[in-house]
Amino acid sequence: MSNRLDAINVLLQAIGEAPVNSVDTAEAVDVASASQCLDEFDRMVQTRGWPWNREYNVPLPPTAEGFIPLPTNCLSMVRAYPQGATDRIVERGRKLYNQTQQTYSFTTTVYVDMVLRLDWEELPEVVRRYITIWAAQQYQGRVQTSAGVGAILDEVVAQARAECGHKEDEADESNCISGNASVNYRINGRIRRRPN
């Protein structure tokens, strides 16, 4: 799925509609609903957090008012590393909140680990394929329930999900000594990065 239009056409074909050359066509209702469904599953898959859409130790400086807003493409703040060792920083209202001090006000930069929502073209091909097939399966079920097409798509979705898992394992650089990134994160509190 090299671009979003290709993915939208897969959704349209899943309900028996002809592919389109542009998202701005006369068939705007079908195209718009297919695009909305694709966005829904894109966000759902990316929210999980994968090696390719996680960022670590991102510096977030406070604004002039002392607030630290999260970037617009941040799906979730996973962990914060405040200056005060006892401070507990969480996401609240799309900005950082210090639960220990009970305040949104910060005077220094806070470093955070976060899950980002990447643009379609930035996603690995295997992830775009998974999102597209899963969205097509759900879209087909919502628009016209066909047991035959649904059963075929179930198998293809399972295969695409397995391919994503395999790609995730490769990206995690797991081994039996240090474990994977998730295990390391839970044990050490922050993922140790190899020096480049």
Secondary structure by P-SEA (a helix, b strand, c coil): cccaaaaaaaaaaaacccccccccccaaaaaaaaaaaaaaaaaaaaacccccccccbbbbbbccccccccccccccccccccccccbbbbbccccccccccccccccbbbbbccccccccccccaaaaaaaaaaaaaaaaaaccccaaaaaaaaaaaaaaaaaaaaaaaaaaccccccccaaaaaaaccbbbbccc
